[in-house]
Amino acid sequence: GIKSGIRMLPAADLVPEMNRRLKEVTEILDIPPSAASVLLREFNWSKEILLENFYANTEKLLKKCGVYHRCYPKNPLSSDGMCNICYDEMHDKKLAMPCGHEFCLDCWHDFCSNSVQEEGAFCVKKTCPQADCNEVVTENEVEIAAPELLPKFQSFQLRNFVDSN
């Protein structure tokens, strides 16, 4: 038969390659892995195209892709201790995004659960629950708010990598 040069691999075999690219970009650009994964997704996991765009206008790119505050975190914005989603008292059960918006862990859990289970692969592009904020929610938030959903979130990230390659 004719060989097409295309090799089929189990998705799990691609995890080391995906992690290698993440590590390279994280080290070269000196940014957190959570920001690197969002930026790589934006450029179909092409390190070269990402680097070219990053150096052309770093601040614009980080803001456009929703990772500016992952690289330059803000302190949690002062609130009255109330969650902006359910309006309950947050006490110590809260989680802040790098953009400074914080919500109670129950609302975070529901947000992550809805994103992963209802929106499927699109969940890797979900942004902060605060209206008009485009900071992207990453595995960091999912791991804290809904750890039982982390493997599914990571599988959607892997699917994005596979679809891009």
Salt bridges, closest charged atoms under 4 A:
GLU17 OE2 - ARG20 NH2 2.64
GLU17 OE2 - ARG21 NE 2.94
GLU24 OE2 - ARG20 NH1 2.39
GLU24 OE1 - LYS47 NZ 2.75
GLU27 OE2 - LYS23 NZ 2.72
GLU42 OE2 - LYS64 NZ 2.99
GLU59 OE2 - LYS63 NZ 2.76
GLU102 OE2 - LYS94 NZ 3.98
ASP110 OD1 - HIS109 ND1 3.90
GLU119 OE2 - LYS126 NZ 3.08
GLU141 OE1 - ARG70 NH2 2.73
GLU148 OE2 - HIS109 NE2 2.49
